[in-house]
Amino acid sequence: MSNNIHPKSVAIIGGGLAGLAAGCALSDSGYKVTVFEKRPYVGGRASSYEHPGTGEVLDNCQHLLLGCCTNLIEFYQRLGVADKVRWFDEITFMEPGGRISRFVPKKFLPAPAHNVPSFISVPMLEMKDKIAIARAMSAMSRKLPADSEENFLAWLKRHGQTEKAIKRFWEPVLVSALNEDLELISVRYAAKVFRDSFMKSAEAGRMGLPTIPLSQLYAAAIGYIQSRGGEVLLRNSVSAFTPKADGVALPAVMLRGRLISPCWPRRFRASATCCPMMSFPRRLEPSWSDSDLRLSPAFTFGLIVKLRICRMPRCLTGQSSGCSTSQSFRRSAKAREVMLNSW
Ligand SMILES: Cc1cc2nc3c(=O)[nH]c(=O)nc-3n(C[C@H](O)[C@H](O)[C@H](O)COP(=O)(O)OP(=O)(O)OC[C@H]3O[C@@H](n4cnc5c(N)ncnc54)[C@H](O)[C@@H]3O)c2cc1C
């Protein structure tokens, strides 16, 4: 590899949330960042599109964040867009049939007691379910369980959870947060979700919804990186990279649909691959296997309806037929759009 590599140059492959956050943090630390993004816009899954029928701008994914998403909040602060998130203290569950249960933290109570009054009064659970949940919460509150072969469903059953507690409490929260069935979720990560969002503090459990389209939220990162000497190259798809002892070469880059290879002059000291595994650039050497990785698909669908079909502007749901529908938001006053995230 040639000696003229910029000593602090970093190639970031993927201009989604992860790539942009890494790019901004590295730029602040004095690195010269080049973000390669194959699409004509940044944000990746956290982006928006204009609906051809209504002209409204709708978001694809990442509809909400929680107060415990401290890295994401720090990223928004860095970009100067933290005030574009509206926060709600209350988390609402809606059962099949429409009954509502509200968790409203009591800020005058110390954590983790701040949710106890709501928890005792919510109608979605019977007393025996609540006692079981309290017992399981207490078990995970002592310390974060170590990673083990046990899945979270087995752990819940071992800790005496009722069917209703699993279906109405544990499952809607975890499917929403980790995008997976309970029997495929590790105990450690499930416990982290509940410890961080329910037990840490009232602020940690707040729900934040962006007030501007996601594409606008993340577009601020382009100027941020450029103003610190970096660049964001749109329509640039990296199809392979070669790690070396003293850096990394990108021998196959598609620029606006044309392959620039193999004598493309750019070399970087380091690279970060920030894209989903199915679009991972091929690493040329040494070879590696991704056979132990599997997909866990999630999708959003937007319903544009004339009637009001849900009285809650936002809530956690569950138990729909065939798949878990875990979150519902009314995001648009004009079209009465209801976003349903499904797994
Ligand atoms: C339906 C759904 C709902 C969700 N809801 C929420 C939510 O409510 N709250 C929440 O916090 N999270 C949510 N998420 C998760 C969140 O949207 C993602 O975790 C996050 O956007 C992923 O960001 P990323 O940068 O890791 O990946 P991506 O957003 O996939 O970004 C990867 C980027 O890399 C680019 N790329 C890929 N291959 C190449 C290549 N070879 N060369 C150059 N560029 C390339 C892609 O174009 C893309 O821009 C949801 C996800 C889904 C699918």
The ligand as an SDF file (V2000), in Angstrom:
LIG
                    3D

 53 58  0  0  0  0  0  0  0  0999 V2000
  -39.8760   -1.4140    9.9690 C   0  0  0  0  0  0  0  0  0  0  0  0
  -38.7920   -0.8690   10.8560 C   0  0  0  0  0  0  0  0  0  0  0  0
  -39.1470   -0.0690   11.9350 C   0  0  0  0  0  0  0  0  0  0  0  0
  -38.1710    0.4310   12.7620 C   0  0  0  0  0  0  0  0  0  0  0  0
  -38.5550    1.2140   13.8060 N   0  0  0  0  0  0  0  0  0  0  0  0
  -37.6260    1.7280   14.6220 C   0  0  0  0  0  0  0  0  0  0  0  0
  -37.9920    2.5680   15.6780 C   0  0  0  0  0  0  0  0  0  0  0  0
  -39.1530    2.8630   15.8840 O   0  0  0  0  0  0  0  0  0  0  0  0
  -37.0140    3.0520   16.4870 N   0  0  0  0  0  0  0  0  0  0  0  0
  -35.6940    2.7430   16.2680 C   0  0  0  0  0  0  0  0  0  0  0  0
  -34.8310    3.2170   17.0180 O   0  0  0  0  0  0  0  0  0  0  0  0
  -35.3170    1.9680   15.2470 N   0  0  0  0  0  0  0  0  0  0  0  0
  -36.2570    1.4410   14.4310 C   0  0  0  0  0  0  0  0  0  0  0  0
  -35.8770    0.6520   13.3840 N   0  0  0  0  0  0  0  0  0  0  0  0
  -34.4810    0.3530   13.2280 C   0  0  0  0  0  0  0  0  0  0  0  0
  -33.7350    1.4970   12.5520 C   0  0  0  0  0  0  0  0  0  0  0  0
  -34.4760    2.0420   11.4850 O   0  0  0  0  0  0  0  0  0  0  0  0
  -32.4550    0.9050   12.0390 C   0  0  0  0  0  0  0  0  0  0  0  0
  -31.8120    0.2220   13.0940 O   0  0  0  0  0  0  0  0  0  0  0  0
  -31.4880    1.9580   11.5480 C   0  0  0  0  0  0  0  0  0  0  0  0
  -32.1000    2.8740   10.6680 O   0  0  0  0  0  0  0  0  0  0  0  0
  -30.3670    1.1920   10.8600 C   0  0  0  0  0  0  0  0  0  0  0  0
  -29.3770    2.0940   10.4810 O   0  0  0  0  0  0  0  0  0  0  0  0
  -28.0430    1.5540    9.8120 P   0  0  0  0  0  0  0  0  0  0  0  0
  -27.2320    2.7220    9.4780 O   0  0  0  0  0  0  0  0  0  0  0  0
  -27.4490    0.5220   10.6860 O   0  0  0  0  0  0  0  0  0  0  0  0
  -28.5060    0.7560    8.5220 O   0  0  0  0  0  0  0  0  0  0  0  0
  -29.2650    1.3120    7.2100 P   0  0  0  0  0  0  0  0  0  0  0  0
  -30.2820    2.3140    7.5720 O   0  0  0  0  0  0  0  0  0  0  0  0
  -29.6970    0.1150    6.4610 O   0  0  0  0  0  0  0  0  0  0  0  0
  -28.1210    2.0650    6.4360 O   0  0  0  0  0  0  0  0  0  0  0  0
  -27.2000    1.3960    5.6220 C   0  0  0  0  0  0  0  0  0  0  0  0
  -26.8460    2.3210    4.4840 C   0  0  0  0  0  0  0  0  0  0  0  0
  -25.8250    1.7070    3.7330 O   0  0  0  0  0  0  0  0  0  0  0  0
  -26.0860    1.9100    2.3600 C   0  0  0  0  0  0  0  0  0  0  0  0
  -25.3760    0.8370    1.6670 N   0  0  0  0  0  0  0  0  0  0  0  0
  -25.6600   -0.4840    1.6770 C   0  0  0  0  0  0  0  0  0  0  0  0
  -24.7610   -1.1670    0.9730 N   0  0  0  0  0  0  0  0  0  0  0  0
  -23.8530   -0.2780    0.5160 C   0  0  0  0  0  0  0  0  0  0  0  0
  -22.6800   -0.3770   -0.2710 C   0  0  0  0  0  0  0  0  0  0  0  0
  -22.2420   -1.5540   -0.7100 N   0  0  0  0  0  0  0  0  0  0  0  0
  -21.9860    0.7510   -0.5720 N   0  0  0  0  0  0  0  0  0  0  0  0
  -22.4170    1.9620   -0.1020 C   0  0  0  0  0  0  0  0  0  0  0  0
  -23.5430    2.1180    0.6400 N   0  0  0  0  0  0  0  0  0  0  0  0
  -24.2500    1.0060    0.9570 C   0  0  0  0  0  0  0  0  0  0  0  0
  -27.5950    1.8270    2.2580 C   0  0  0  0  0  0  0  0  0  0  0  0
  -28.0820    2.4670    1.0940 O   0  0  0  0  0  0  0  0  0  0  0  0
  -28.0180    2.5640    3.5270 C   0  0  0  0  0  0  0  0  0  0  0  0
  -28.1640    3.9450    3.3320 O   0  0  0  0  0  0  0  0  0  0  0  0
  -36.8260    0.1450   12.5260 C   0  0  0  0  0  0  0  0  0  0  0  0
  -36.4490   -0.6250   11.4290 C   0  0  0  0  0  0  0  0  0  0  0  0
  -37.4170   -1.1370   10.6010 C   0  0  0  0  0  0  0  0  0  0  0  0
  -36.9820   -1.9610    9.4020 C   0  0  0  0  0  0  0  0  0  0  0  0
  1  2  1  0
  2  3  1  0
  2 52  2  0
  3  4  2  0
  4  5  1  0
  4 50  1  0
  5  6  2  0
  6  7  1  0
  6 13  1  0
  7  8  2  0
  7  9  1  0
  9 10  1  0
 10 11  2  0
 10 12  1  0
 12 13  2  0
 13 14  1  0
 14 15  1  0
 14 50  1  0
 15 16  1  0
 16 17  1  0
 16 18  1  0
 18 19  1  0
 18 20  1  0
 20 21  1  0
 20 22  1  0
 22 23  1  0
 23 24  1  0
 24 25  2  0
 24 26  1  0
 24 27  1  0
 27 28  1  0
 28 29  2  0
 28 30  1  0
 28 31  1  0
 31 32  1  0
 32 33  1  0
 33 34  1  0
 33 48  1  0
 34 35  1  0
 35 36  1  0
 35 46  1  0
 36 37  1  0
 36 45  1  0
 37 38  2  0
 38 39  1  0
 39 40  1  0
 39 45  2  0
 40 41  1  0
 40 42  2  0
 42 43  1  0
 43 44  2  0
 44 45  1  0
 46 47  1  0
 46 48  1  0
 48 49  1  0
 50 51  2  0
 51 52  1  0
 52 53  1  0
M  END
$$$$
